[in-house]
Each structure stands twice: as structure tokens, then as C-alpha cells.
Amino acid sequence: NLPKGADRVGSLKLTYISKVSDATKLRPKAEFCFVINAGMRKFYLQANDQQDLVEWISVLNNATKITVPKSGEGQVNPEAPQDVLGATKQVSYKTEIIGGVPIITATQEQGEGPGQNGAERGGLRRSQNQLPYFLSRGSQDQTVIKAGYCVKQGAVMKNWKRRYFLLDENAVSYFKSDLEREPLRVIPLKEVHKVQECKQSDLMMRDNLFEVVTSSRTFYIQSDSPEEMHSWIKAMSGAIVAQRGPGRSAAT
């Protein structure tokens, strides 16, 4: 055991942990041993006693259950000035060159002073954050069916990260945030075989988990609630049916 005040020799990000479990049977010679599955590695640790073992497994598994922040919680734009209660805002603008055309947009809305309540301000922020900034301003060439934040499992490291998803008539894309211009990946709906609630959600220790099955990969996505999970499944399945026709749904 390290003495109190000893320097840290290493760290492991919680987002890289996929599962923590009892490893007593895997390491019979080491009492009270548990294993942390993180990416492509396994870390074996030894607790002080049985109670300590159970507590470590429970605490670590609960800590790694990343949840999706609900609307208005933890989704503050770091680049935008914060609201000051009772203060009147001034409008500022920024100019962007998009497709060779200068676009002037407001970066901050005019406040309504003390009379504006929190619900109205929150509703304004939510309406602006429903789409990435490059789609929420000006005309759109595609119809956005659904958009919002979810948590997705990585392909290689199997870590879980919060991503901004956008579903249109032809594809579902995900971005690092709703401020990004380029998606991290675009999944064409024609490549999606099935969208359904994940049957391994208990095994993967994730609530509100659904899967998007393609010929090359299965994407595991976590929503913030059962209602939101079913909403995504219904929206994606409906978009696939609309694209392929009634006789070729996502489940067939």
C-alpha cells in the first residue's frame, strides 16, 4: 500500500471503462481481486476485503454510467456570454464565409430585462441548440427529422462519449458537439439493416440503450430516457421505411 500523500503513478479515464467485475475466479490466488475492462486492456486490482471489493465494483460501475444531460442541464455554450438575471443584453454579430458567401448572424439574442423569466430564456436556448449552428441558420438543403445529444460507444476502445446526433431523410450523422460543422461520421440509411432496443443493455450496464445495425458495424447508442430512446428508434425506422418503401422496413 502506498503511504498517505504519495504521488499519483497513473490514471484511467472513466469514459474508457466498459465494465468492472469480480475476478476472484480468474485470479484464485489473489483474494478480493476485481478487474477493470478499459478499451483493449484489463486492469486487475486487489481490494482489502470482501466488503471493500463489492464497494469498489459498485462505485466504479455507477461512475462509468455516462448519462445524457437533459435539456437545459450542462449544455451551456462556452463561447457565449452567460445570462445575468435582470440585465439587458446587447446584440453582437459575427461574419462567416460559407460557400464563398459572407453570412452575418447574431451570436447573442437581445434580452428582455427583468420581465423575462427563466423558462422563456431556457426555451430560447433549447430552440437554438436543437440543430448544429450551420443548419439552424439560413436555408437547408435537407429535412432534419430529429436531432439531439446521445452517448455512443467507440468502435475500438469501447469507451462512451457524448455526441450530437442528426437524422435526416438520407442518413444519421453524429458530431463532436452541436457547434461542429463536419460530422465525425455519416451513416447512410440505406446501409442500416435494423434499429432496435439493445437486448444486451443489462450486460453492457447501460440504461435506455438502442442499437443501429449495419452490414459493417453495430452502433450502440444511449439516450437520456426510455421515451427518448423509443423516439429515436421510431424516427430512424420511419425514415428508413420512407426511403425504401413500406415493404422494406429497418427490421426486415
N, C-alpha and C positions, 0 to 999 in steps of 0.2 A: 504493500500500500504506500502511496505517495504521502509524504508529510504535508501538513497544512501549510498553505502558502506556496506550494511548489508550482513552478511554471507549467503552463499547458504544453503538452508534447504533440498534440494533434487535435483535429476537429472533424466532424462529419455533419454535413448539412441535412436537416430533417427532410428536405424535398427529395433527397436521393434514397431515403429509406423506404422500401416497399413493404417489409414485414419484419416483425420481431417475434421470436417464438422460443419455447423451451428446447434446449439442446442436450438435455440430460442423457437421452438415449443415444445421441450422436457422439457424445463425449462422456462415456460412462465412468472414466477415471477422474473426471473433473466434476466435483459436486457443484450443484446450483449454477450450472452453465446455461447461458442463453445465447442465441445467435441473431445478429442484425444483418438482414439482407439489404445490401445497398448497391444498386447497379449490378455490376458483374462480379462483385466481391461479397464475401461473407466474413463478418467480424464476430469472433467468439469471445464472450466476456463471462466472468465469474462473479456471482453475487455473494454476499456474506452468509446468507441463509435462505431457507425456502420462502419466507415471507418477503425478504428483500428481492428475491428472484421474481416473484409474482408481481410485486410493485413496479419493478423496472420494466417488465414486459408490458404491463397495463399502461404505465405513464408514457412510454415511448410510442406505443401503438396509437394512443389517443393524440399525442403531439404531432404525429405524422399524418393525421387525417385532415388534409387541407380542405377547407370549405370555401365556397364561392361567396364573396361578400354580397349581401343583399343591396338593392338599390338604395343609394344614399349613404352606404356604410363603407368607408375605406376606399372610395373611388374618387378622391379629390385630385383634380389635375394639378400636378406640382408646378406647372408653368403659369397657372392662372392665379391672380391675387385672391386671397381668402375673403369671404364675406365679413363685413364688420356690421354688427347689429346696429341699426339706426343711422347708418352712414349712407349718404347718397353717392352712388358710383358714377364715374365718368367713363365714357365710351372710348376705347382705344382700338386701333385698327392695325392690320398687318397686310403686307402685299406678298403674294406668292406667284411664281411663274409656273403655270400648269399648261402643258402642251403648247408652250410658246405664247400663252395669253396671260397677261397680268390680271390676277384676281385679288380684289380688295375685300377683306372680310373683317367683321368686328371680332375682337378677341375677348371682349368683356361686355356684358349687357348693361344697359342703364338701369340703376336700381330705382326702387320706388319709395325709398326712405323708410321711416319708422312704420308706415302703414302696411308694409309688405310682410306677410307672415312667413314662418319657416316652411310651411307646406308648399306655398307658392314658389319660394326660392328653390326648394328641393325638386319640385315638379319641373321647373325650368332647367335645372341641371340634368335631370334624368332625360328630358326630351332631347337635350343636346348630345347626350352620351349614348343614345341608342345606336348611332351609326358612327363609323370612323369619320374623322373630320373631313376627309377628302370626298366622302359620299354625302355628308349631311349638308354640304353647301353646293349650291348650283344644281344643274340638271344631272340626271343619272341615266346611263345607258342600259341599266339592268334593274329589274324589280327585286328589291330586297324583301324577302319573306319573313325572316327572323334574324335577330342579332342580339348578342349579349355575351357576358363572361361565363366561362366554364373552366373546369380543371381537367387537363389532359395528361395521360401517361406517355412518357417518352418512348421511342422505339428501341433505343439501345440501352440507355442507362436505367430505364424503367422508373425514372423519377417523375413526380407530379408537378406540373406547373400551370399557373393561371394564364389562360389565353382568351382572346376576344374572337368569338366565332361569328361568321356572317353567312347566311344561307340565301342564295338567290335561285333563279329558275334553272340554272345550269350546274351549279357547284356549291359546295360548302367550303369556305376558306377560314383559316384562323390566323390571327395576328398576335404579335407580342403585346400590343395594347390597342385601344381604340384610337390612338393618336398616330399609329403607324400607317404609312402609305402602301408598302409592299407586304403581302401576306407571307407568312412563313411556309405555308403550303396551301395548295388548292386541290380539293378532291372532287373531280367531276362526278356528277350524279350518275352518269352512265356506267361508271365503274363500281358503283355501290350495289352490292347484292342484297344486303339486309340491314335494317336499323331496328334494334330491339333492346329491351331492358336486359342488362347483363345478368346471366344466371350465376356468375361466379362472384357477385358483389360481396357476399359474406366472406368468401375465401380471400378476396383481394382487400377486404376490410374497408370498403368504400360504400357510403350510402348514395342513393339516387344516381346509380351508375348505369349508363347505357353504352351500347357498342355499335359502331359503324363498320360493317364487314365489307371489305373489298377483296378483289382477287389477289392482291399482293400483301395486304395487311389488315388487321383488325384494330380500329381506333377505340380506345376506352376513354369515355368522357363522363365527368361527374358534374351534375347540376346542383343547385343550392337547395332544391326541394323536390319532392315527388311530383308536384304539379308541373314544375318547370321541366323535369325530365320527360314526362309524358308529352308536354308541349313540343319539345324538340323532336321527339320520336314522330309525333303526328305531323309536324311541319315538314320534316325531311321525307317521310314516307309519302306524304301528299305531293311534294314537289317531284318525287320520282315517278309517281303514278301519272302526274300531269305531263311529264316529259315523255314517258314510254307508252302511255295509254292504259286504260282500265284493266286490260288483260295481263299486264306485266308489272305487278307491284314490287316493292322492295323485298317482300317476304317470299317471293317465288323465284 
